[in-house]
Amino acid sequence: MRPIVVRVIRVLDWPTYDGWLWIDAYELAANGDAVARRSLFVMPAGLVWPDPPAPRPTTRTPVKRGPVRVG
């Protein structure tokens, strides 16, 4: 057995045993691309959550605005 990395799409509202969940997820390749869609029956206590990615900078270069010549 080997662990897989997935991106969770949603938690399904299917009946399960106490402490278990059905989730829809994309299995991710090493480069982060989705390679397969999966429905997984998991125990949340056994999942390992990675650290969230660092936020992207939100500063933008201002756009120069002015009159536009048409025709």
Sine and cosine of phi, psi and omega as CSV:
sin_phi,cos_phi,sin_psi,cos_psi,sin_omega,cos_omega
0.00,0.00,0.58,-0.81,0.07,-1.00
-0.71,-0.71,0.59,-0.81,0.03,-1.00
-0.94,0.34,0.44,-0.90,0.09,-1.00
-0.84,-0.54,0.42,-0.91,0.06,-1.00
-0.97,-0.24,0.76,-0.65,-0.02,-1.00
-0.75,-0.66,0.39,-0.92,0.16,-0.99
-0.95,-0.32,0.89,-0.45,-0.05,-1.00
-0.96,0.28,0.78,-0.63,0.04,-1.00
-1.00,0.01,-0.75,0.66,-0.01,-1.00
-0.27,-0.96,0.35,-0.94,0.13,-0.99
-1.00,-0.10,0.82,-0.58,-0.06,-1.00
-0.99,0.14,0.52,-0.85,-0.01,-1.00
-0.99,-0.10,0.80,0.61,0.01,-1.00
-0.99,-0.17,0.55,-0.84,0.01,-1.00
-0.91,0.41,0.67,-0.74,-0.02,-1.00
-0.61,-0.79,0.05,-1.00,0.14,-0.99
-0.96,0.26,0.39,-0.92,-0.01,-1.00
-0.86,0.51,0.78,-0.63,0.02,-1.00
1.00,0.01,0.08,1.00,0.00,-1.00
-0.86,-0.51,0.39,-0.92,0.01,-1.00
-0.67,-0.74,0.47,-0.88,0.25,-0.97
-0.98,-0.19,0.76,-0.65,0.06,-1.00
-0.79,-0.62,0.52,-0.85,0.20,-0.98
-0.99,-0.13,0.71,-0.70,-0.06,-1.00
-0.47,-0.88,0.34,-0.94,0.16,-0.99
-0.97,-0.23,0.78,-0.63,0.13,-0.99
-0.97,0.25,0.70,-0.71,-0.06,-1.00
-0.96,-0.30,0.63,-0.78,0.12,-0.99
-0.98,0.21,0.10,-1.00,-0.02,-1.00
-0.86,0.50,-0.49,0.87,-0.01,-1.00
-1.00,0.05,0.01,1.00,0.05,-1.00
1.00,-0.09,-0.04,1.00,0.03,-1.00
-0.97,0.23,0.61,-0.79,0.07,-1.00
-0.96,0.29,0.76,-0.65,-0.02,-1.00
-0.89,-0.45,-0.33,0.94,0.00,-1.00
-0.35,-0.94,0.57,-0.82,0.10,-1.00
-0.99,-0.12,0.69,-0.72,-0.08,-1.00
-0.68,-0.73,0.53,-0.85,0.23,-0.97
-0.96,-0.29,0.85,-0.53,-0.12,-0.99
-0.87,-0.50,0.63,-0.77,0.09,-1.00
-0.98,-0.20,0.95,-0.32,-0.16,-0.99
-0.77,-0.63,0.38,-0.93,0.17,-0.99
-0.97,-0.23,0.92,-0.40,-0.08,-1.00
-0.81,0.59,-0.52,0.85,0.00,-1.00
-0.90,0.43,-0.35,0.94,-0.02,-1.00
-1.00,-0.08,-0.02,1.00,-0.02,-1.00
-1.00,0.10,0.55,-0.84,0.07,-1.00
-0.93,-0.37,0.87,-0.49,-0.03,-1.00
-0.99,-0.11,0.84,-0.54,0.03,-1.00
-0.95,0.32,0.31,-0.95,0.09,-1.00
-0.91,0.41,0.63,-0.77,0.02,-1.00
-0.91,0.40,0.49,-0.87,0.02,-1.00
-0.91,0.42,0.43,-0.90,0.03,-1.00
-0.91,0.42,0.63,-0.78,0.00,-1.00
-0.91,0.42,0.57,-0.82,0.04,-1.00
-0.97,0.24,0.53,-0.85,0.06,-1.00
-0.90,0.45,0.63,-0.78,-0.05,-1.00
-0.97,-0.23,0.10,0.99,0.02,-1.00
-0.97,0.23,0.70,-0.71,0.01,-1.00
-0.84,-0.55,0.44,-0.90,0.08,-1.00
-0.97,0.22,0.80,-0.60,-0.01,-1.00
-0.90,0.43,0.56,-0.83,0.02,-1.00
-1.00,0.00,0.73,-0.69,0.03,-1.00
-0.98,0.21,0.85,-0.52,-0.04,-1.00
-0.92,-0.40,0.54,-0.84,0.01,-1.00
-0.03,-1.00,-0.13,-0.99,0.00,-1.00
-0.91,0.41,0.55,-0.83,0.02,-1.00
-0.89,-0.46,0.74,-0.67,0.02,-1.00
-1.00,0.09,0.80,-0.60,-0.02,-1.00
-0.86,-0.52,0.71,-0.70,0.13,-0.99
0.99,0.14,0.00,0.00,0.00,0.00
